[in-house]
Amino acid sequence: MTTSNSSRSWWQRGPLWERISASLLGAGLVMLMQPWSLTLFSYSFTVVLTGVVLFSIAVKLPQD
């Protein structure tokens, strides 16, 4: 079974994966430090953890 080039290029390392994971990390940190909403604070750890996992996966994807 062969994979198409479009699906293969989707799973290659690029700025999209790193940008998404860094954005999740930043959003999670903002959610963690804001003093207004307890709901945002309670989900902040999950968002930060998701960003870390995505970044760990993104740096292991092949370049080309």
Buried (B, 14 or more C-beta within 10 A) or exposed (E): EEEEEEEEEEEEBBEEBBEBBBEBBEBBBEBBEEEEEEEBBEBBEEBBEBBBEBBEEBEEEEEE
